[in-house]
């Protein structure tokens, strides 16, 4: 089971369509890539190659 991460100020914003968009801050706090091609993914996931950027 994945651990619950409480949302804090700066973790997301609402898009024009009303969707919650998670920020880089939230993704880093979560600690892993969900491979959903998130807009602010700090892990560099590429959906076409199904790979993550190596640091």
Phi and psi restraints in degrees (value plus and minus 20) as a CYANA .aco file:
   2 UNK   PHI     -95.4   -55.4
   2 UNK   PSI     125.3   165.3
   3 UNK   PHI     -97.9   -57.9
   3 UNK   PSI     129.0   169.0
   4 UNK   PHI    -100.7   -60.7
   4 UNK   PSI     108.8   148.8
   5 UNK   PHI    -135.7   -95.7
   5 UNK   PSI      92.0   132.0
   6 UNK   PHI     -85.5   -45.5
   6 UNK   PSI     121.3   161.3
   7 UNK   PHI    -100.6   -60.6
   7 UNK   PSI     118.1   158.1
   8 UNK   PHI    -144.2  -104.2
   8 UNK   PSI     149.1   189.1
   9 UNK   PHI     -78.9   -38.9
   9 UNK   PSI     112.6   152.6
  10 UNK   PHI      73.8   113.8
  10 UNK   PSI     -24.6    15.4
  11 UNK   PHI    -100.5   -60.5
  11 UNK   PSI     -42.4    -2.4
  12 UNK   PHI    -178.9  -138.9
  12 UNK   PSI     145.8   185.8
  13 UNK   PHI    -160.5  -120.5
  13 UNK   PSI     144.8   184.8
  14 UNK   PHI    -116.5   -76.5
  14 UNK   PSI     111.4   151.4
  15 UNK   PHI     -94.4   -54.4
  15 UNK   PSI     151.5   191.5
  16 UNK   PHI     -78.9   -38.9
  16 UNK   PSI     -50.2   -10.2
  17 UNK   PHI    -102.5   -62.5
  17 UNK   PSI     -26.3    13.7
  18 UNK   PHI      74.9   114.9
  18 UNK   PSI     -10.9    29.1
  19 UNK   PHI    -105.6   -65.6
  19 UNK   PSI     128.6   168.6
  20 UNK   PHI    -100.0   -60.0
  20 UNK   PSI     104.0   144.0
  21 UNK   PHI    -133.8   -93.8
  21 UNK   PSI      95.4   135.4
  22 UNK   PHI     -96.5   -56.5
  22 UNK   PSI     121.2   161.2
  23 UNK   PHI    -112.6   -72.6
  23 UNK   PSI     151.5   191.5
  24 UNK   PHI     -76.9   -36.9
  24 UNK   PSI     -59.7   -19.7
  25 UNK   PHI     -73.9   -33.9
  25 UNK   PSI     -66.1   -26.1
  26 UNK   PHI     -87.8   -47.8
  26 UNK   PSI     -63.8   -23.8
  27 UNK   PHI     -80.7   -40.7
  27 UNK   PSI     -61.6   -21.6
  28 UNK   PHI     -86.5   -46.5
  28 UNK   PSI     -56.9   -16.9
  29 UNK   PHI     -85.9   -45.9
  29 UNK   PSI     -58.0   -18.0
  30 UNK   PHI     -86.2   -46.2
  30 UNK   PSI     -59.8   -19.8
  31 UNK   PHI      73.4   113.4
  31 UNK   PSI     -16.0    24.0
  32 UNK   PHI    -176.2  -136.2
  32 UNK   PSI     143.7   183.7
  33 UNK   PHI    -113.6   -73.6
  33 UNK   PSI     112.4   152.4
  34 UNK   PHI    -110.6   -70.6
  34 UNK   PSI     -22.9    17.1
  35 UNK   PHI      38.5    78.5
  35 UNK   PSI      19.9    59.9
  36 UNK   PHI    -129.5   -89.5
  36 UNK   PSI      -8.1    31.9
  37 UNK   PHI      37.6    77.6
  37 UNK   PSI      28.0    68.0
  38 UNK   PHI     -82.3   -42.3
  38 UNK   PSI     125.0   165.0
  39 UNK   PHI     -77.8   -37.8
  39 UNK   PSI     -58.3   -18.3
  40 UNK   PHI    -133.7   -93.7
  40 UNK   PSI      13.6    53.6
  41 UNK   PHI     -86.8   -46.8
  41 UNK   PSI      99.6   139.6
  42 UNK   PHI    -103.7   -63.7
  42 UNK   PSI     -22.9    17.1
  43 UNK   PHI    -113.4   -73.4
  43 UNK   PSI     -25.0    15.0
  44 UNK   PHI      49.9    89.9
  44 UNK   PSI      15.5    55.5
  45 UNK   PHI     -86.6   -46.6
  45 UNK   PSI     113.5   153.5
  46 UNK   PHI    -136.3   -96.3
  46 UNK   PSI      92.3   132.3
  47 UNK   PHI     -85.9   -45.9
  47 UNK   PSI     -53.7   -13.7
  48 UNK   PHI     -85.3   -45.3
  48 UNK   PSI     -59.8   -19.8
  49 UNK   PHI    -122.4   -82.4
  49 UNK   PSI     -26.4    13.6
  50 UNK   PHI      35.8    75.8
  50 UNK   PSI      22.7    62.7
  51 UNK   PHI    -150.5  -110.5
  51 UNK   PSI     143.0   183.0
  52 UNK   PHI    -133.9   -93.9
  52 UNK   PSI     128.5   168.5
  53 UNK   PHI     -87.3   -47.3
  53 UNK   PSI     115.5   155.5
  54 UNK   PHI    -109.4   -69.4
  54 UNK   PSI     119.0   159.0
